Amino acid sequence: MSERTYTLTVACPDRVGIVARVASFIAEQRGWIIEANHHSEPDTGRFFMRNVIQASSLGLEPDAFRQRFAALAAEFQMEWQLADSARPKKVLVLVSKHDHCLVDLLYRWRSGDLPCEIIGVVSNHPDLRAYTEWHGVPYHHLPSGSAEEKAAVYRRVGEIFDAAGGELIVLARYMQILPADFCARYAGRIINIHHGFLPSFVGATPYNQAYQHGVKLIGATCHFVTADLDAGPIIEQDVIRIDHSDAVEDLVHYGKDIERQVLSRGFRYHLEDRVLLNGRRTVVFR
């Protein structure tokens, strides 16, 4: 979407009148809602909403909107944010040696399919420096070894992210386990592509595990990162069919396509503010 928009996302305790009050507020500001989504979650008693507003219809800037909306948000105990499409999210990408997800993301970014600002790529290997820098993106080679070295690495990753005003960290086949304190510090702001169909086959060798179990479907999972390995809230998944004649190497080959597609979709959903956390689950307004 080329026209400037504001995206209002809301999560709050469910009750009568939320949609009406929010819609009335936007109308009072002369706002034109061009996309609206909402979901009531009976299991948790939570309500979720996403409204996309044509910026030119409002006649006020985001900060003024936020100030006026704050009283309504407080009344309904809302967790909310207003995103401005004129301010692309700042993203840091972490990768190891497998390049297929990074290559795909950089291509989609350069072609305008992923509207964000990539502030850098961090890797524990030097292999992808030339390709990354060809795109004009800074490359940070931060090898990790001992526990002390790993602690220093993640301090440096945090410094790079914070100094640039980063808003999202994307693990594009970054084959390292993030420290628990790092996960907690950036909770809800780190997404990962797992080359397996979670919750089955966690860890570094899901294709081998899938082969040993003789599954007929393999898949990939984009999820939020938590301190529990490959157990964070799921954003997006997809699968591909295999059969008895496929070897582990075939599964890896097929899986790369699924990994690229699932990561790019989950990434896009996040950039477009379509993903709201609901405890261990997510609400994704596609």
Secondary structure by P-SEA (a helix, b strand, c coil): cccbbbbbbbbccccccaaaaaaaaaaaacccccbbbbbbbccccbbbbbbbbccccccccaaaaaaaaaaaaaaaccccccccccccbbbbbbbccccaaaaaaaaaaaaccccccccccccccccaaaaaaaacbbbbbcccccaaaaaaaaaaaaaaaaaacccbbbbccccccccaaaaaaacccbbbbbcccccccccccaaaaaaaacccccbbbbbbbccccccccccccbbbbbcccccaaaaaaaaaaaaaaaaaaaaaaaaaccccccccbbbbcc
